[in-house]
Structures are given as structure tokens and as C-alpha cells.
Amino acid sequence: QFVDLQARLGAKQSEEQRYLALLNRANTIDEILKVDASLANVRTQVEQLTAQINGIKSRTEFSTIVLSVTPLTPAPIDNTVKGWDPAKTLARALAAFG
């Protein structure tokens, strides 16, 4: 949105400059009044776009980001060593054939 507003503002400012050039070349009162009315309209749009851009800038300038980092607690390690029990292994093998 911010980039779009800036692009629109630039286009309106260019349009304003074209109307100023036309105003300098206007010869009759009627031409001057028509160009002046268009110029006033464009200037209003420029002011509105500028206000919107400034509003976005002020909102982002006062934004605060809070970040909390806490370390994860590692899972406890099971240090009990389970040895091989040949009697149980033999009993299971015999039961499997059984």
C-alpha cells in the first residue's frame, strides 16, 4: 500500500506540473479558470495522498516489536543400561517355536 501511494503521489505531482505549465500558457479568462479548477483538484489529491503516506510513516515509526527468547529444556536422558539377558532371549526364542 505504501509503495502504491508513493507511485500515485508521484503521478499526481507530475500532473500538477503539467497544469502549471498550461496555466502559464492560458490566454483567456475561461482557460485560466478551467485550468485553475483542475489544478485545485489535483492539489487536493496530492494533499490527501501526502497525508496518507505520513500516516503510514508515523504508525511504523512508533511500532514496537517485542521478542522473547527462552531456551528449550532438554528431555532427560535415560542413563540406565539394559543388558542382554540370555535366559530371556532363549525363552522367547523357544516360545516362538513352540
Secondary structure by P-SEA (a helix, b strand, c coil): caaaaaaaaaaaaaaaaaaaaaaaacccaaaaaaaaaaaaaaaaaaaaaaaaaaaaaaaaaabbbbbbbbbccccccccccccccaaaaaaaaaaaac
